[in-house]
């Protein structure tokens, strides 16, 4: 174990309490995200979508400008950064108390988002795709979501051969967490990376063993909303996968998740409330 499990994040001097699970709403400024309901573009549409998420109980919103679905097309850093800024700027202006996360594996794009008013860097690649990412996080002194993935969004589906799935992922995340810790990064969130370089069977194994990730000493984020694991198992479409998402989110809460990253905020917030009301106390 690296340290006693953290219960708070420092958001520009404001302490965010994670002892009660929070919901992170997904907002994609992309034309090709796998779930069409998460896509927004015009400024008013972005503001309206964020307002709806906040009214439904979102604790933070994650802004993405690069689709990471398997086989997604490549997007330049400039285009991705422009997309991120087009959302972060108006949201920081209209919702000054909103906690904004920037979903990118590029240090340059992350820096642009933070300078425009974002608070958290959410890196699907865990630093693997940009050597400057860890230094950027340390310099900016912002919370960092460290996710496990192999390869790129274009190649990850062919990189699912593990010696021992959970121990292998834990070792990778632990080594990176120690590097970040040595660089002065105190506010980490661990994401096991559901759907990224994992088969459907491996994703269910991750869910069964989710409590193991709390051993790293940091809050755990689960992002399984409407993913392949749900809709292919149930033989439905992403648009029909809300009920399955709620089931797996509830299992994630039971196994220690501190943050649920979701397309549908209201059902996730209700799941947290009912889970708490059933006698489950803060993690």
C-alpha angles and dihedrals in degrees: 000000000000098000144328108302111271119232100184142051125210106232103186091313096322116109114227112204114221098174086102110049117257131208121231115202119217119228117178119195090194135104096221111043111143092243111055093200091071096055120104133161122163116079094242090049090051093050093045092049092049091048090053092050092050092048088052092054107267113166093200141355126230116213118204128185100174123061110231097187113128110281096012115159121259116261123197120245089242094054093044091049092049090052092049093049092048088064104031096053098055093039092052088049100046098034107034093171094051116115107224125198122197114218106209141118092209119093092208093055092044090054092050091052094048092048090053093053110282120135110198135044115219109194116187091190098054090228094307097116100045122038090200095059100090092046090049093051091048093048095047092045094217132139113273129208105215109202130184118236138143125218119343133307086265096052106025096097090067094051102071100114108117130171090216113354105213098034090048092051093044091052092051093048093044093053092049093045090054091051091050091046090053088053091056099260104147102168111069131158119197121222117183089204107241109207096011111113090337131111122228090260090050091051090056089048089053090052092050091051098037093120089066090071092063086069088076088071099238136099114276124228122201120200110180100127113150092336130156092265088066106037098039092047090051094038093236137112129268087254089060096046102090096101092049090048091054091050093052093042088056091051089050091053090050089053098049110276113160097186130035113201106205147163092217112053102181097056091046093050089049090051090054092048094049092044090053093044090054088067102272110141128206116293 
